[in-house]
């Protein structure tokens, strides 16, 4: 059986890499520099899926993703909730007393402020956590440490000075598994589903109120509703929406029909099984 081809943003050892390893057995990983490059990979080559972060329990939504969703219109095939555990990594011969600087993604730096402040480290902002570990491994400076995953330490032969250094435990990132092909699971009563879409409201009074009315009358629960501006204008907004249910359920179908009547655009991004993590 051929390996699953997965594209991720960031270097090997990134939390996207860990998520892909948890989702698929020995996947073939392609690393991409930017989120847009990752989306383009799956758009141009349907044999690839992407595992992409969309929101974090501490930092909120991931920048740029909401703008790439309507641009490329890849289909969501599933979701995965990945625990994020930050570690302080250093060169094999270094000790804590050698460290003067710490390098990582801005969010990781922000999530580990207690240790950084206590040790008086000077932060260096990088594009991603695993990339910071890779740069550290390729350099010779023993005064720099990196904040990254345990997998990064293993891949780049770095020493873990301290594990789980994040200020708050329970840090979780929600990932979407996406691809160009439509893969809609069969409706089964014993399973729970999520339907995701993006819509743009008409520029008129009570537009959003009218859009959401159908979900209330059809008793459809919304688990997420986020607005983000249409590029180059402050006059209109797009909305990203997750709802509990399957597109083929009568209530969901009626609610979405009503939504479409009150919107300028409506794109169904996918119907997929709800992660067991939601039931915790």
N, C-alpha and C positions, 0 to 999 in steps of 0.2 A: 504494500500500500504506500502511495507517495506521501511525502510529508506535506503538511499544511504550509502554504507560503503566506507569511505574515509580515507586513510592513509596520514599523513603529517610528515615532519621533525620538531622537536621542541615540546615544551610544549603547552598545551591549552592556547590560547591567542596570539599565534604567528600570524604573518601576513598571513601565509599559512592557519591557522584556519579561519581567517576573510575572506579570499578568498573563502574557501570551504563553509562558511555560506552564502556568496553572490551568490554562484553558485547553491546550493542545499538547499531545505527546511529541516531544522533540520536534518542534516546528522549525521551518526554515525561515530565519529572521533576516529581514532587510532593514538596515538602519537608514533613517532619513534626517536631514539637517533641520528641516522646519515641518510644522504641521501641514502646511499647504503642499509641500513635496510629498508627504505621506498620503494625503488625499489624492493627489495626481497619480501616484503609483497604482492605486486600486482603480481609479477612473480609466487609466490608459491600459491597464492589464487586469482584466476580470478574474484571472487566476489567483490574484492576491486579495486577502482581506487585511483590514487595518484594525489594530487595537489602539484606541485613542482615548485619552482622559477627557472627561467632560466637566467634572466637578470634584471638589475635595471638601471633606467634612469641616475642615478648619479654614481653608483659604477661599472657599466658594467656587464659582465657575472658572473654568480655564479660558484665558483670553484667546481670542481668534476663532475658537471652535464654532461658535454660533454663527459667525459670518461664513465659514466654510461649508456648513451644512446645506444652506440653500443654494450656494454656488455650485457645488458638485452633485448634490442630491444622491449621494450614496445611500444604500438601504441599511438600516440597522438590523443585524441578524441576532443580536443578543447583548447582554450586559454582564458586567463582572465587577464586584466590589473587592478591592485589593487593600489590605492593611499596609500602611506605610511606616516602616521602622528605620529611622535614620541612625547612621553609625559614623563615628569619627575615625577616619582612615589616615594612615601616614606611611611613609617609606619604611621598608622592613627594618632598617637600622636606626630609625628615629625613636625618641621617647617623648612623653608629654612635655617635658621641660624644653625640648627643642622647638616646639611649635609656637610661632608668632602670628601666623596668618591662617585663615580657613577659607576654602574656596567651595562654592556650590551655587545652585540655582537660588534666585532671590527668595522663593517661597521656603525652601529648606533652611536658608539662613534665618528667615523670620521665625520659623518654627522651632529653632534651637537657640533662642536668645539667652536662656539662663546659663548654659555652659559657656557660650561665647563671651558673655559679660563677666562671668566668674573668672574665666581664664585670661580675660583681656585680649582676646584674639582680634585681629583686624580682618574684617570680612572682604572677600574678593568675589564679586558677582560673576557667575558663568552662565552659559546657555542651558545647561542641564546638570543633574547630579552625577550621572555616570560619566559624562564628558569631563567633569572635574576630576574624577578618579583616574580617568585615562591620561589626562594632562599631567597629573601628579606622578603617575607611574613613568611617563616618558621624560620627565624632568629630573634634575639632580638636587633640587633644593629641599633640604630636610626640615626647614622651618615652616613649610606649608603643609597643612592637612586638608582633607576633603570630607565633605558630608555626603554620604552616598549609601547605597544598599550593601548588604552582606555579600550579595552576588557580585557586585562591583569589586569588592576586596578580593574575591576568589578569582575573577577573570583577570584582574590587573596585578595580581600578586602583591597586594598591599596588606599592611597590618592593621587590625582593628584595635584602636586605642581604647575606645569606649563604645558599648552597644546602647541602642535605644536612647539616644540623647535628646529626643524631642521634648519640648516643654509639656505638652499634653499627650496623654496616651489615647488610644482609640482613633488615631488619625487614619482615615480611610478615603481612598480615591475611587470614584465610580468611572469605569471604562465602558466604552461602547465598542462592539465588534461590528464592523461595517464592510460592505462590499458593493460592487456594481449590480450584481444580480439580485433579483427579488427572491427572498426565501421566507415565505410566510408559513408558519407552522399551522397544522390542522387544529381546529378548535376542539378541545376536550374539556369536559365538565370538571374533571379532577385537577386540572392545571390552571395556574394563574398567569395572566398575560398583561403585557404593557403595550400600548399603542402610542407612538410618538409622531408629532407633526409640527410643522412650522406654518404660521399663517400671518397675513398682513391685513389689518382691519381697514375698513373704509374710513375716509376722513370725514366723519360726521358725528354729531352728538350721540352719546350713549352707545357708540359702536361696540366697545368691548363688552358692555353689559348685555347687549343683544347676542353677541357671539357666545357668551357663556351660559345664557339662559337655557339652551338645549341640554346642557349637561345636568343642570338642576332638575329639570322636568323629567328627564330620563334616568335619574338617579345614577349617574356615572361619576365616579370619584376621580378628581384630578390630584396627582401626586406632585406635579411641578408645573408652574406657569411663570415664565420669565420673559421680560421685554428687552429688546435691544434695538438701537436706532438703525434705520435704513441708512446705508452709507451716503455721505454727502448731504444729508438733510436732517433737520430737527422736527420736521412736520409730521413724519409718520414713524411707526414702530412695527417691527416684526415681533412675533411671540413664539417662543418654543414651549410646547406643551406635552406632558406625559400624562396618560390616563390609565386607569386600571380597567382592563377588558380587552377583548378581541374584536377586530373589525367586523367579524361576521355575527357578533351578538346583536340582537335587534335594538337594544337601548343605545349601544355605541354607534351603530349605523345611523340611527335617527338623529343622535346628537351631532354627529359629524356632518350630516346632511344640512342641519340647521346652521351649523357653523359656516359651511361653505356659502350659504345664502347671504351671510352678512360680512363676507371677507372679499378682498380683492384677489388674494392668492391663497391657496391652501395646498401644501405638499405633505402627503403621508410619508414619513421617513422610515416607518417599519412597524411590524407587529412581531413580538418576540416573547418568549417565556420570561416571567419575572424571576429574578435571582432569588435563591433561598435566603440570601442575606436580608431581604425585605421582611422576612417573617420573624426576625430576631426581636 
